[in-house]
Amino acid sequence: MPGLNTEVEHAGETYHVQTQDLGPGPNSVETTVYKAGRVLSSRRAYYTAFLNSSDLPDKIHAIIREEHESAIREIRAGKFAHL
């Protein structure tokens, strides 16, 4: 399933946010925040509760969007500015 990649500017710094579905096995979505190629944050949101759902792809897409936007809001709020 395709993921999302976004460059975010905050206080003169550029951050990269990458969110992707890790697929079967992990059954999770991973969001990673980078600055100058260095990983600042990485987190996973699990979707195991939805595995038997008939609209699983839609649920995964929603999780990807939610997690990605959450990381962007954190950057804009200055959460990673000290790193």
PyMOL Python script that loads the backbone (N, CA, C, O; Angstrom):
from pymol import cmd

cmd.read_pdbstr("""\
ATOM      1  N   MET A   1       0.851  -1.174   0.000  1.00  0.00           N
ATOM      2  CA  MET A   1       0.000   0.000   0.000  1.00  0.00           C
ATOM      3  C   MET A   1       0.899   1.240   0.000  1.00  0.00           C
ATOM      4  O   MET A   1       1.847   1.309   0.783  1.00  0.00           O
ATOM      5  N   PRO A   2       0.620   2.210  -0.857  1.00  0.00           N
ATOM      6  CA  PRO A   2       1.478   3.392  -0.927  1.00  0.00           C
ATOM      7  C   PRO A   2       1.457   4.192   0.372  1.00  0.00           C
ATOM      8  O   PRO A   2       0.442   4.272   1.064  1.00  0.00           O
ATOM      9  N   GLY A   3       2.599   4.774   0.676  1.00  0.00           N
ATOM     10  CA  GLY A   3       2.719   5.594   1.873  1.00  0.00           C
ATOM     11  C   GLY A   3       2.727   7.069   1.516  1.00  0.00           C
ATOM     12  O   GLY A   3       2.419   7.457   0.389  1.00  0.00           O
ATOM     13  N   LEU A   4       3.086   7.883   2.503  1.00  0.00           N
ATOM     14  CA  LEU A   4       3.141   9.330   2.325  1.00  0.00           C
ATOM     15  C   LEU A   4       4.525   9.843   2.697  1.00  0.00           C
ATOM     16  O   LEU A   4       5.157   9.340   3.625  1.00  0.00           O
ATOM     17  N   ASN A   5       4.986  10.846   1.964  1.00  0.00           N
ATOM     18  CA  ASN A   5       6.254  11.524   2.230  1.00  0.00           C
ATOM     19  C   ASN A   5       6.015  13.016   2.114  1.00  0.00           C
ATOM     20  O   ASN A   5       5.467  13.487   1.118  1.00  0.00           O
ATOM     21  N   THR A   6       6.430  13.766   3.138  1.00  0.00           N
ATOM     22  CA  THR A   6       6.209  15.208   3.145  1.00  0.00           C
ATOM     23  C   THR A   6       7.412  15.910   3.737  1.00  0.00           C
ATOM     24  O   THR A   6       7.956  15.485   4.756  1.00  0.00           O
ATOM     25  N   GLU A   7       7.825  16.992   3.089  1.00  0.00           N
ATOM     26  CA  GLU A   7       8.852  17.878   3.634  1.00  0.00           C
ATOM     27  C   GLU A   7       8.140  18.978   4.408  1.00  0.00           C
ATOM     28  O   GLU A   7       7.186  19.573   3.907  1.00  0.00           O
ATOM     29  N   VAL A   8       8.598  19.252   5.628  1.00  0.00           N
ATOM     30  CA  VAL A   8       7.964  20.250   6.485  1.00  0.00           C
ATOM     31  C   VAL A   8       9.027  21.236   6.955  1.00  0.00           C
ATOM     32  O   VAL A   8      10.077  20.832   7.455  1.00  0.00           O
ATOM     33  N   GLU A   9       8.755  22.525   6.794  1.00  0.00           N
ATOM     34  CA  GLU A   9       9.656  23.573   7.265  1.00  0.00           C
ATOM     35  C   GLU A   9       9.181  24.071   8.623  1.00  0.00           C
ATOM     36  O   GLU A   9       7.992  24.312   8.832  1.00  0.00           O
ATOM     37  N   HIS A  10      10.131  24.220   9.540  1.00  0.00           N
ATOM     38  CA  HIS A  10       9.819  24.817  10.840  1.00  0.00           C
ATOM     39  C   HIS A  10      11.071  25.502  11.364  1.00  0.00           C
ATOM     40  O   HIS A  10      12.136  24.892  11.446  1.00  0.00           O
ATOM     41  N   ALA A  11      10.936  26.762  11.716  1.00  0.00           N
ATOM     42  CA  ALA A  11      12.032  27.557  12.297  1.00  0.00           C
ATOM     43  C   ALA A  11      13.313  27.448  11.470  1.00  0.00           C
ATOM     44  O   ALA A  11      14.408  27.320  12.018  1.00  0.00           O
ATOM     45  N   GLY A  12      13.162  27.499  10.153  1.00  0.00           N
ATOM     46  CA  GLY A  12      14.323  27.481   9.268  1.00  0.00           C
ATOM     47  C   GLY A  12      14.934  26.105   9.049  1.00  0.00           C
ATOM     48  O   GLY A  12      15.962  25.991   8.381  1.00  0.00           O
ATOM     49  N   GLU A  13      14.334  25.076   9.586  1.00  0.00           N
ATOM     50  CA  GLU A  13      14.825  23.710   9.426  1.00  0.00           C
ATOM     51  C   GLU A  13      13.851  22.914   8.559  1.00  0.00           C
ATOM     52  O   GLU A  13      12.649  23.181   8.552  1.00  0.00           O
ATOM     53  N   THR A  14      14.381  21.938   7.831  1.00  0.00           N
ATOM     54  CA  THR A  14      13.551  21.071   7.006  1.00  0.00           C
ATOM     55  C   THR A  14      13.510  19.688   7.621  1.00  0.00           C
ATOM     56  O   THR A  14      14.541  19.096   7.940  1.00  0.00           O
ATOM     57  N   TYR A  15      12.308  19.193   7.778  1.00  0.00           N
ATOM     58  CA  TYR A  15      12.075  17.852   8.316  1.00  0.00           C
ATOM     59  C   TYR A  15      11.390  17.034   7.237  1.00  0.00           C
ATOM     60  O   TYR A  15      10.651  17.564   6.408  1.00  0.00           O
ATOM     61  N   HIS A  16      11.644  15.752   7.260  1.00  0.00           N
ATOM     62  CA  HIS A  16      10.984  14.847   6.325  1.00  0.00           C
ATOM     63  C   HIS A  16      10.152  13.865   7.134  1.00  0.00           C
ATOM     64  O   HIS A  16      10.645  13.265   8.089  1.00  0.00           O
ATOM     65  N   VAL A  17       8.883  13.702   6.750  1.00  0.00           N
ATOM     66  CA  VAL A  17       7.984  12.766   7.407  1.00  0.00           C
ATOM     67  C   VAL A  17       7.640  11.669   6.409  1.00  0.00           C
ATOM     68  O   VAL A  17       7.186  11.944   5.298  1.00  0.00           O
ATOM     69  N   GLN A  18       7.860  10.429   6.818  1.00  0.00           N
ATOM     70  CA  GLN A  18       7.539   9.281   5.977  1.00  0.00           C
ATOM     71  C   GLN A  18       6.610   8.353   6.754  1.00  0.00           C
ATOM     72  O   GLN A  18       6.916   7.964   7.881  1.00  0.00           O
ATOM     73  N   THR A  19       5.486   8.002   6.156  1.00  0.00           N
ATOM     74  CA  THR A  19       4.527   7.092   6.786  1.00  0.00           C
ATOM     75  C   THR A  19       4.201   5.998   5.791  1.00  0.00           C
ATOM     76  O   THR A  19       3.891   6.271   4.631  1.00  0.00           O
ATOM     77  N   GLN A  20       4.272   4.745   6.254  1.00  0.00           N
ATOM     78  CA  GLN A  20       4.030   3.621   5.358  1.00  0.00           C
ATOM     79  C   GLN A  20       3.406   2.439   6.093  1.00  0.00           C
ATOM     80  O   GLN A  20       3.577   2.271   7.300  1.00  0.00           O
ATOM     81  N   ASP A  21       2.684   1.633   5.336  1.00  0.00           N
ATOM     82  CA  ASP A  21       2.134   0.388   5.851  1.00  0.00           C
ATOM     83  C   ASP A  21       3.247  -0.653   5.797  1.00  0.00           C
ATOM     84  O   ASP A  21       3.865  -0.850   4.751  1.00  0.00           O
ATOM     85  N   LEU A  22       3.505  -1.318   6.921  1.00  0.00           N
ATOM     86  CA  LEU A  22       4.546  -2.341   6.952  1.00  0.00           C
ATOM     87  C   LEU A  22       4.035  -3.701   6.490  1.00  0.00           C
ATOM     88  O   LEU A  22       4.809  -4.650   6.369  1.00  0.00           O
ATOM     89  N   GLY A  23       2.728  -3.795   6.230  1.00  0.00           N
ATOM     90  CA  GLY A  23       2.167  -4.993   5.629  1.00  0.00           C
ATOM     91  C   GLY A  23       1.872  -6.119   6.595  1.00  0.00           C
ATOM     92  O   GLY A  23       1.918  -5.941   7.813  1.00  0.00           O
ATOM     93  N   PRO A  24       1.562  -7.310   6.024  1.00  0.00           N
ATOM     94  CA  PRO A  24       1.255  -8.474   6.843  1.00  0.00           C
ATOM     95  C   PRO A  24       2.445  -8.853   7.720  1.00  0.00           C
ATOM     96  O   PRO A  24       3.600  -8.647   7.348  1.00  0.00           O
ATOM     97  N   GLY A  25       2.155  -9.383   8.832  1.00  0.00           N
ATOM     98  CA  GLY A  25       3.216  -9.705   9.796  1.00  0.00           C
ATOM     99  C   GLY A  25       3.249  -8.637  10.856  1.00  0.00           C
ATOM    100  O   GLY A  25       2.739  -8.837  11.958  1.00  0.00           O
ATOM    101  N   PRO A  26       3.853  -7.483  10.535  1.00  0.00           N
ATOM    102  CA  PRO A  26       3.819  -6.399  11.520  1.00  0.00           C
ATOM    103  C   PRO A  26       2.409  -5.840  11.742  1.00  0.00           C
ATOM    104  O   PRO A  26       2.070  -5.390  12.836  1.00  0.00           O
ATOM    105  N   ASN A  27       1.590  -5.880  10.674  1.00  0.00           N
ATOM    106  CA  ASN A  27       0.227  -5.325  10.757  1.00  0.00           C
ATOM    107  C   ASN A  27       0.228  -3.951  11.408  1.00  0.00           C
ATOM    108  O   ASN A  27      -0.526  -3.684  12.344  1.00  0.00           O
ATOM    109  N   SER A  28       1.081  -3.098  10.897  1.00  0.00           N
ATOM    110  CA  SER A  28       1.194  -1.766  11.480  1.00  0.00           C
ATOM    111  C   SER A  28       1.596  -0.744  10.436  1.00  0.00           C
ATOM    112  O   SER A  28       2.073  -1.070   9.349  1.00  0.00           O
ATOM    113  N   VAL A  29       1.383   0.503  10.813  1.00  0.00           N
ATOM    114  CA  VAL A  29       1.786   1.656  10.024  1.00  0.00           C
ATOM    115  C   VAL A  29       2.930   2.315  10.794  1.00  0.00           C
ATOM    116  O   VAL A  29       2.833   2.528  12.002  1.00  0.00           O
ATOM    117  N   GLU A  30       4.007   2.632  10.087  1.00  0.00           N
ATOM    118  CA  GLU A  30       5.165   3.263  10.729  1.00  0.00           C
ATOM    119  C   GLU A  30       5.328   4.690  10.220  1.00  0.00           C
ATOM    120  O   GLU A  30       5.269   4.944   9.017  1.00  0.00           O
ATOM    121  N   THR A  31       5.534   5.610  11.147  1.00  0.00           N
ATOM    122  CA  THR A  31       5.799   7.002  10.808  1.00  0.00           C
ATOM    123  C   THR A  31       7.169   7.364  11.343  1.00  0.00           C
ATOM    124  O   THR A  31       7.463   7.158  12.521  1.00  0.00           O
ATOM    125  N   THR A  32       8.011   7.909  10.464  1.00  0.00           N
ATOM    126  CA  THR A  32       9.369   8.286  10.844  1.00  0.00           C
ATOM    127  C   THR A  32       9.584   9.760  10.491  1.00  0.00           C
ATOM    128  O   THR A  32       9.206  10.214   9.411  1.00  0.00           O
ATOM    129  N   VAL A  33      10.198  10.496  11.422  1.00  0.00           N
ATOM    130  CA  VAL A  33      10.535  11.902  11.209  1.00  0.00           C
ATOM    131  C   VAL A  33      12.056  11.985  11.094  1.00  0.00           C
ATOM    132  O   VAL A  33      12.785  11.490  11.954  1.00  0.00           O
ATOM    133  N   TYR A  34      12.523  12.624  10.011  1.00  0.00           N
ATOM    134  CA  TYR A  34      13.949  12.788   9.746  1.00  0.00           C
ATOM    135  C   TYR A  34      14.310  14.269   9.717  1.00  0.00           C
ATOM    136  O   TYR A  34      13.489  15.120   9.374  1.00  0.00           O
ATOM    137  N   LYS A  35      15.540  14.553  10.078  1.00  0.00           N
ATOM    138  CA  LYS A  35      16.103  15.897   9.897  1.00  0.00           C
ATOM    139  C   LYS A  35      17.543  15.689   9.442  1.00  0.00           C
ATOM    140  O   LYS A  35      18.335  15.067  10.150  1.00  0.00           O
ATOM    141  N   ALA A  36      17.880  16.201   8.276  1.00  0.00           N
ATOM    142  CA  ALA A  36      19.208  16.057   7.690  1.00  0.00           C
ATOM    143  C   ALA A  36      19.621  14.584   7.620  1.00  0.00           C
ATOM    144  O   ALA A  36      20.780  14.246   7.863  1.00  0.00           O
ATOM    145  N   GLY A  37      18.663  13.710   7.286  1.00  0.00           N
ATOM    146  CA  GLY A  37      18.945  12.296   7.131  1.00  0.00           C
ATOM    147  C   GLY A  37      18.985  11.499   8.426  1.00  0.00           C
ATOM    148  O   GLY A  37      19.125  10.276   8.396  1.00  0.00           O
ATOM    149  N   ARG A  38      18.866  12.172   9.553  1.00  0.00           N
ATOM    150  CA  ARG A  38      18.915  11.512  10.858  1.00  0.00           C
ATOM    151  C   ARG A  38      17.497  11.243  11.365  1.00  0.00           C
ATOM    152  O   ARG A  38      16.630  12.112  11.272  1.00  0.00           O
ATOM    153  N   VAL A  39      17.263  10.062  11.892  1.00  0.00           N
ATOM    154  CA  VAL A  39      15.953   9.720  12.442  1.00  0.00           C
ATOM    155  C   VAL A  39      15.781  10.419  13.787  1.00  0.00           C
ATOM    156  O   VAL A  39      16.576  10.228  14.707  1.00  0.00           O
ATOM    157  N   LEU A  40      14.733  11.228  13.885  1.00  0.00           N
ATOM    158  CA  LEU A  40      14.418  11.906  15.141  1.00  0.00           C
ATOM    159  C   LEU A  40      13.341  11.163  15.923  1.00  0.00           C
ATOM    160  O   LEU A  40      13.323  11.180  17.153  1.00  0.00           O
ATOM    161  N   SER A  41      12.452  10.515  15.191  1.00  0.00           N
ATOM    162  CA  SER A  41      11.336   9.836  15.836  1.00  0.00           C
ATOM    163  C   SER A  41      10.816   8.752  14.912  1.00  0.00           C
ATOM    164  O   SER A  41      10.785   8.917  13.693  1.00  0.00           O
ATOM    165  N   SER A  42      10.411   7.649  15.504  1.00  0.00           N
ATOM    166  CA  SER A  42       9.782   6.577  14.751  1.00  0.00           C
ATOM    167  C   SER A  42       8.742   5.939  15.650  1.00  0.00           C
ATOM    168  O   SER A  42       9.004   5.640  16.815  1.00  0.00           O
ATOM    169  N   ARG A  43       7.567   5.737  15.096  1.00  0.00           N
ATOM    170  CA  ARG A  43       6.500   5.116  15.887  1.00  0.00           C
ATOM    171  C   ARG A  43       5.615   4.275  14.989  1.00  0.00           C
ATOM    172  O   ARG A  43       5.563   4.454  13.772  1.00  0.00           O
ATOM    173  N   ARG A  44       4.913   3.340  15.642  1.00  0.00           N
ATOM    174  CA  ARG A  44       4.019   2.446  14.910  1.00  0.00           C
ATOM    175  C   ARG A  44       2.610   2.521  15.471  1.00  0.00           C
ATOM    176  O   ARG A  44       2.400   2.684  16.673  1.00  0.00           O
ATOM    177  N   ALA A  45       1.658   2.397  14.565  1.00  0.00           N
ATOM    178  CA  ALA A  45       0.245   2.292  14.932  1.00  0.00           C
ATOM    179  C   ALA A  45      -0.225   0.940  14.384  1.00  0.00           C
ATOM    180  O   ALA A  45      -0.176   0.695  13.178  1.00  0.00           O
ATOM    181  N   TYR A  46      -0.668   0.093  15.263  1.00  0.00           N
ATOM    182  CA  TYR A  46      -1.080  -1.263  14.880  1.00  0.00           C
ATOM    183  C   TYR A  46      -2.554  -1.303  14.473  1.00  0.00           C
ATOM    184  O   TYR A  46      -3.393  -0.611  15.050  1.00  0.00           O
ATOM    185  N   TYR A  47      -2.849  -2.129  13.467  1.00  0.00           N
ATOM    186  CA  TYR A  47      -4.226  -2.261  13.009  1.00  0.00           C
ATOM    187  C   TYR A  47      -4.727  -3.701  13.129  1.00  0.00           C
ATOM    188  O   TYR A  47      -5.612  -4.115  12.380  1.00  0.00           O
ATOM    189  N   THR A  48      -4.174  -4.449  14.049  1.00  0.00           N
ATOM    190  CA  THR A  48      -4.584  -5.842  14.233  1.00  0.00           C
ATOM    191  C   THR A  48      -6.066  -5.969  14.581  1.00  0.00           C
ATOM    192  O   THR A  48      -6.693  -6.974  14.243  1.00  0.00           O
ATOM    193  N   ALA A  49      -6.628  -4.976  15.244  1.00  0.00           N
ATOM    194  CA  ALA A  49      -8.052  -5.030  15.605  1.00  0.00           C
ATOM    195  C   ALA A  49      -8.957  -5.003  14.373  1.00  0.00           C
ATOM    196  O   ALA A  49     -10.132  -5.360  14.465  1.00  0.00           O
ATOM    197  N   PHE A  50      -8.429  -4.587  13.231  1.00  0.00           N
ATOM    198  CA  PHE A  50      -9.237  -4.455  12.020  1.00  0.00           C
ATOM    199  C   PHE A  50      -8.971  -5.551  10.983  1.00  0.00           C
ATOM    200  O   PHE A  50      -9.514  -5.488   9.880  1.00  0.00           O
ATOM    201  N   LEU A  51      -8.152  -6.548  11.309  1.00  0.00           N
ATOM    202  CA  LEU A  51      -7.736  -7.533  10.307  1.00  0.00           C
ATOM    203  C   LEU A  51      -8.895  -8.281   9.661  1.00  0.00           C
ATOM    204  O   LEU A  51      -8.789  -8.678   8.501  1.00  0.00           O
ATOM    205  N   ASN A  52      -9.979  -8.480  10.364  1.00  0.00           N
ATOM    206  CA  ASN A  52     -11.122  -9.195   9.805  1.00  0.00           C
ATOM    207  C   ASN A  52     -12.164  -8.260   9.203  1.00  0.00           C
ATOM    208  O   ASN A  52     -13.251  -8.699   8.826  1.00  0.00           O
ATOM    209  N   SER A  53     -11.840  -6.989   9.114  1.00  0.00           N
ATOM    210  CA  SER A  53     -12.758  -5.996   8.585  1.00  0.00           C
ATOM    211  C   SER A  53     -12.815  -6.071   7.062  1.00  0.00           C
ATOM    212  O   SER A  53     -11.786  -6.218   6.402  1.00  0.00           O
ATOM    213  N   SER A  54     -14.006  -5.971   6.517  1.00  0.00           N
ATOM    214  CA  SER A  54     -14.150  -6.009   5.058  1.00  0.00           C
ATOM    215  C   SER A  54     -13.570  -4.763   4.391  1.00  0.00           C
ATOM    216  O   SER A  54     -13.255  -4.782   3.201  1.00  0.00           O
ATOM    217  N   ASP A  55     -13.431  -3.686   5.155  1.00  0.00           N
ATOM    218  CA  ASP A  55     -12.859  -2.455   4.591  1.00  0.00           C
ATOM    219  C   ASP A  55     -11.461  -2.174   5.157  1.00  0.00           C
ATOM    220  O   ASP A  55     -11.099  -1.024   5.408  1.00  0.00           O
ATOM    221  N   LEU A  56     -10.688  -3.244   5.352  1.00  0.00           N
ATOM    222  CA  LEU A  56      -9.339  -3.104   5.905  1.00  0.00           C
ATOM    223  C   LEU A  56      -8.474  -2.108   5.129  1.00  0.00           C
ATOM    224  O   LEU A  56      -7.823  -1.276   5.761  1.00  0.00           O
ATOM    225  N   PRO A  57      -8.433  -2.148   3.793  1.00  0.00           N
ATOM    226  CA  PRO A  57      -7.605  -1.170   3.074  1.00  0.00           C
ATOM    227  C   PRO A  57      -7.993   0.282   3.392  1.00  0.00           C
ATOM    228  O   PRO A  57      -7.121   1.138   3.539  1.00  0.00           O
ATOM    229  N   ASP A  58      -9.287   0.556   3.498  1.00  0.00           N
ATOM    230  CA  ASP A  58      -9.730   1.911   3.835  1.00  0.00           C
ATOM    231  C   ASP A  58      -9.279   2.299   5.236  1.00  0.00           C
ATOM    232  O   ASP A  58      -8.866   3.436   5.466  1.00  0.00           O
ATOM    233  N   LYS A  59      -9.356   1.360   6.170  1.00  0.00           N
ATOM    234  CA  LYS A  59      -8.925   1.630   7.538  1.00  0.00           C
ATOM    235  C   LYS A  59      -7.426   1.896   7.595  1.00  0.00           C
ATOM    236  O   LYS A  59      -6.979   2.787   8.318  1.00  0.00           O
ATOM    237  N   ILE A  60      -6.644   1.123   6.832  1.00  0.00           N
ATOM    238  CA  ILE A  60      -5.194   1.331   6.798  1.00  0.00           C
ATOM    239  C   ILE A  60      -4.872   2.704   6.216  1.00  0.00           C
ATOM    240  O   ILE A  60      -4.024   3.420   6.747  1.00  0.00           O
ATOM    241  N   HIS A  61      -5.547   3.073   5.123  1.00  0.00           N
ATOM    242  CA  HIS A  61      -5.341   4.404   4.531  1.00  0.00           C
ATOM    243  C   HIS A  61      -5.655   5.502   5.544  1.00  0.00           C
ATOM    244  O   HIS A  61      -4.923   6.488   5.632  1.00  0.00           O
ATOM    245  N   ALA A  62      -6.725   5.342   6.300  1.00  0.00           N
ATOM    246  CA  ALA A  62      -7.094   6.348   7.305  1.00  0.00           C
ATOM    247  C   ALA A  62      -6.022   6.444   8.390  1.00  0.00           C
ATOM    248  O   ALA A  62      -5.686   7.544   8.827  1.00  0.00           O
ATOM    249  N   ILE A  63      -5.488   5.319   8.825  1.00  0.00           N
ATOM    250  CA  ILE A  63      -4.433   5.327   9.841  1.00  0.00           C
ATOM    251  C   ILE A  63      -3.184   6.011   9.293  1.00  0.00           C
ATOM    252  O   ILE A  63      -2.547   6.800   9.990  1.00  0.00           O
ATOM    253  N   ILE A  64      -2.837   5.707   8.049  1.00  0.00           N
ATOM    254  CA  ILE A  64      -1.668   6.351   7.425  1.00  0.00           C
ATOM    255  C   ILE A  64      -1.851   7.866   7.427  1.00  0.00           C
ATOM    256  O   ILE A  64      -0.948   8.596   7.835  1.00  0.00           O
ATOM    257  N   ARG A  65      -2.990   8.337   6.982  1.00  0.00           N
ATOM    258  CA  ARG A  65      -3.245   9.788   6.932  1.00  0.00           C
ATOM    259  C   ARG A  65      -3.215  10.405   8.328  1.00  0.00           C
ATOM    260  O   ARG A  65      -2.599  11.450   8.534  1.00  0.00           O
ATOM    261  N   GLU A  66      -3.879   9.762   9.283  1.00  0.00           N
ATOM    262  CA  GLU A  66      -3.935  10.298  10.652  1.00  0.00           C
ATOM    263  C   GLU A  66      -2.555  10.378  11.288  1.00  0.00           C
ATOM    264  O   GLU A  66      -2.199  11.394  11.885  1.00  0.00           O
ATOM    265  N   GLU A  67      -1.781   9.313  11.160  1.00  0.00           N
ATOM    266  CA  GLU A  67      -0.446   9.288  11.762  1.00  0.00           C
ATOM    267  C   GLU A  67       0.486  10.304  11.091  1.00  0.00           C
ATOM    268  O   GLU A  67       1.275  10.972  11.759  1.00  0.00           O
ATOM    269  N   HIS A  68       0.383  10.410   9.781  1.00  0.00           N
ATOM    270  CA  HIS A  68       1.224  11.348   9.031  1.00  0.00           C
ATOM    271  C   HIS A  68       0.915  12.790   9.435  1.00  0.00           C
ATOM    272  O   HIS A  68       1.820  13.574   9.720  1.00  0.00           O
ATOM    273  N   GLU A  69      -0.364  13.125   9.454  1.00  0.00           N
ATOM    274  CA  GLU A  69      -0.770  14.485   9.837  1.00  0.00           C
ATOM    275  C   GLU A  69      -0.412  14.793  11.293  1.00  0.00           C
ATOM    276  O   GLU A  69      -0.068  15.931  11.615  1.00  0.00           O
ATOM    277  N   SER A  70      -0.489  13.812  12.155  1.00  0.00           N
ATOM    278  CA  SER A  70      -0.119  14.001  13.559  1.00  0.00           C
ATOM    279  C   SER A  70       1.359  14.377  13.681  1.00  0.00           C
ATOM    280  O   SER A  70       1.712  15.283  14.436  1.00  0.00           O
ATOM    281  N   ALA A  71       2.212  13.687  12.945  1.00  0.00           N
ATOM    282  CA  ALA A  71       3.653  13.992  12.981  1.00  0.00           C
ATOM    283  C   ALA A  71       3.918  15.392  12.427  1.00  0.00           C
ATOM    284  O   ALA A  71       4.761  16.114  12.961  1.00  0.00           O
ATOM    285  N   ILE A  72       3.219  15.782  11.376  1.00  0.00           N
ATOM    286  CA  ILE A  72       3.392  17.125  10.809  1.00  0.00           C
ATOM    287  C   ILE A  72       2.969  18.187  11.827  1.00  0.00           C
ATOM    288  O   ILE A  72       3.650  19.201  11.983  1.00  0.00           O
ATOM    289  N   ARG A  73       1.858  17.960  12.516  1.00  0.00           N
ATOM    290  CA  ARG A  73       1.425  18.911  13.549  1.00  0.00           C
ATOM    291  C   ARG A  73       2.462  19.022  14.664  1.00  0.00           C
ATOM    292  O   ARG A  73       2.705  20.115  15.174  1.00  0.00           O
ATOM    293  N   GLU A  74       3.069  17.912  15.042  1.00  0.00           N
ATOM    294  CA  GLU A  74       4.103  17.934  16.086  1.00  0.00           C
ATOM    295  C   GLU A  74       5.314  18.754  15.644  1.00  0.00           C
ATOM    296  O   GLU A  74       5.872  19.518  16.432  1.00  0.00           O
ATOM    297  N   ILE A  75       5.711  18.597  14.404  1.00  0.00           N
ATOM    298  CA  ILE A  75       6.844  19.389  13.874  1.00  0.00           C
ATOM    299  C   ILE A  75       6.487  20.877  13.924  1.00  0.00           C
ATOM    300  O   ILE A  75       7.278  21.689  14.403  1.00  0.00           O
ATOM    301  N   ARG A  76       5.316  21.227  13.439  1.00  0.00           N
ATOM    302  CA  ARG A  76       4.894  22.627  13.397  1.00  0.00           C
ATOM    303  C   ARG A  76       4.733  23.215  14.798  1.00  0.00           C
ATOM    304  O   ARG A  76       4.828  24.430  14.972  1.00  0.00           O
ATOM    305  N   ALA A  77       4.492  22.373  15.790  1.00  0.00           N
ATOM    306  CA  ALA A  77       4.377  22.823  17.177  1.00  0.00           C
ATOM    307  C   ALA A  77       5.742  22.925  17.852  1.00  0.00           C
ATOM    308  O   ALA A  77       5.838  23.360  18.999  1.00  0.00           O
ATOM    309  N   GLY A  78       6.804  22.521  17.136  1.00  0.00           N
ATOM    310  CA  GLY A  78       8.149  22.652  17.675  1.00  0.00           C
ATOM    311  C   GLY A  78       8.638  21.476  18.502  1.00  0.00           C
ATOM    312  O   GLY A  78       9.643  21.598  19.203  1.00  0.00           O
ATOM    313  N   LYS A  79       7.958  20.347  18.438  1.00  0.00           N
ATOM    314  CA  LYS A  79       8.330  19.198  19.266  1.00  0.00           C
ATOM    315  C   LYS A  79       9.759  18.728  19.021  1.00  0.00           C
ATOM    316  O   LYS A  79      10.408  18.242  19.947  1.00  0.00           O
ATOM    317  N   PHE A  80      10.260  18.860  17.803  1.00  0.00           N
ATOM    318  CA  PHE A  80      11.587  18.341  17.462  1.00  0.00           C
ATOM    319  C   PHE A  80      12.641  19.442  17.306  1.00  0.00           C
ATOM    320  O   PHE A  80      13.769  19.164  16.899  1.00  0.00           O
ATOM    321  N   ALA A  81      12.287  20.660  17.621  1.00  0.00           N
ATOM    322  CA  ALA A  81      13.195  21.797  17.408  1.00  0.00           C
ATOM    323  C   ALA A  81      14.475  21.702  18.240  1.00  0.00           C
ATOM    324  O   ALA A  81      15.506  22.238  17.834  1.00  0.00           O
ATOM    325  N   HIS A  82      14.433  21.043  19.375  1.00  0.00           N
ATOM    326  CA  HIS A  82      15.608  20.947  20.235  1.00  0.00           C
ATOM    327  C   HIS A  82      16.589  19.862  19.782  1.00  0.00           C
ATOM    328  O   HIS A  82      17.696  19.766  20.313  1.00  0.00           O
ATOM    329  N   LEU A  83      16.189  19.053  18.810  1.00  0.00           N
ATOM    330  CA  LEU A  83      17.056  17.953  18.347  1.00  0.00           C
ATOM    331  C   LEU A  83      17.925  18.347  17.196  1.00  0.00           C
ATOM    332  O   LEU A  83      18.702  17.531  16.702  1.00  0.00           O
TER     333      LEU A  83
END
""", "prot")
cmd.dss("prot")
cmd.show_as("cartoon", "prot")
cmd.util.cbc("prot")
cmd.orient("prot")
